[in-house]
Amino acid sequence: MMMLTSCVLASSFSVFAQDAAKQDSSQKEETKQNETKQDSMGKDEMKQDSMGNDSMKHDQMTEDKKQKRAHKARSRARRTQWAKTR
């Protein structure tokens, strides 16, 4: 009877240990997957940031072009007026 109890107890411990090891490995796998997701999300955010920077550069370039055109138009108008007064 004592032998049977100790065998059942030993098998229960081994099953418990195996279950704990499985849970530990699954938690490690989940953690690794979450870290991978966070890394890829971080890369996506960086891509979006760089895309945002590109659009800001484009907006700035467009604004610069508008200012140059306005400056040229004012200069032309001044020259035309100056030529008329001569």
C-alpha positions as CSV (number, residue, x, y, z in Angstrom):
1,M,0.0,0.0,0.0
2,M,2.8,2.4,0.9
3,M,4.6,1.5,-2.3
4,L,1.5,2.3,-4.4
5,T,1.0,5.7,-2.6
6,S,4.6,6.7,-3.3
7,C,4.4,5.7,-7.0
8,V,1.2,7.7,-7.4
9,L,2.8,10.6,-5.5
10,A,6.0,10.4,-7.7
11,S,4.0,10.4,-10.9
12,S,1.9,13.3,-9.7
13,F,5.1,15.3,-9.1
14,S,6.5,14.5,-12.5
15,V,3.2,15.5,-14.2
16,F,3.2,18.7,-12.2
17,A,6.8,19.4,-13.1
18,Q,6.1,18.7,-16.8
19,D,3.0,21.0,-16.7
20,A,5.0,23.8,-15.1
21,A,7.7,23.4,-17.7
22,K,5.1,23.7,-20.5
23,Q,3.6,26.7,-19.0
24,D,7.0,28.3,-18.5
25,S,7.9,27.7,-22.2
26,S,4.6,29.0,-23.4
27,Q,5.0,32.1,-21.3
28,K,8.4,32.6,-22.8
29,E,7.1,32.1,-26.3
30,E,4.3,34.7,-25.6
31,T,6.8,37.2,-24.3
32,K,9.0,36.7,-27.3
33,Q,6.0,37.2,-29.6
34,N,4.9,40.3,-27.8
35,E,8.4,41.7,-28.0
36,T,8.5,41.0,-31.7
37,K,5.2,42.7,-32.1
38,Q,6.4,45.8,-30.2
39,D,9.6,45.9,-32.2
40,S,7.7,45.7,-35.5
41,M,5.2,48.4,-34.2
42,G,8.2,50.6,-33.3
43,K,9.5,50.1,-36.8
44,D,6.1,51.0,-38.3
45,E,6.0,54.1,-36.1
46,M,9.5,55.0,-37.4
47,K,8.3,54.5,-40.9
48,Q,5.3,56.7,-40.3
49,D,7.5,59.3,-38.7
50,S,9.9,59.3,-41.6
51,M,6.9,59.5,-44.0
52,G,5.6,62.4,-42.0
53,N,9.0,64.1,-42.3
54,D,8.9,63.6,-46.0
55,S,5.5,65.3,-46.2
56,M,6.8,68.1,-44.1
57,K,9.8,68.5,-46.4
58,H,7.5,68.5,-49.4
59,D,5.2,71.1,-47.7
60,Q,8.3,73.2,-46.9
61,M,9.6,72.9,-50.5
62,T,6.2,73.9,-51.8
63,E,6.1,76.9,-49.5
64,D,9.6,77.9,-50.5
65,K,8.6,77.7,-54.2
66,K,5.6,79.9,-53.5
67,Q,7.7,82.5,-51.8
68,K,10.2,82.5,-54.6
69,R,7.5,83.0,-57.2
70,A,6.0,85.8,-55.2
71,H,9.4,87.5,-54.9
72,K,10.0,87.2,-58.7
73,A,6.6,88.6,-59.4
74,R,7.2,91.6,-57.1
75,S,10.7,92.1,-58.6
76,R,9.2,92.0,-62.1
77,A,6.5,94.5,-61.2
78,R,9.1,96.9,-59.7
79,R,11.3,96.6,-62.8
80,T,8.3,97.2,-65.0
81,Q,7.3,100.3,-63.0
82,W,10.9,101.6,-63.0
83,A,11.1,101.1,-66.8
84,K,7.8,103.1,-67.2
85,T,9.2,106.0,-65.2
86,R,12.4,106.3,-67.2
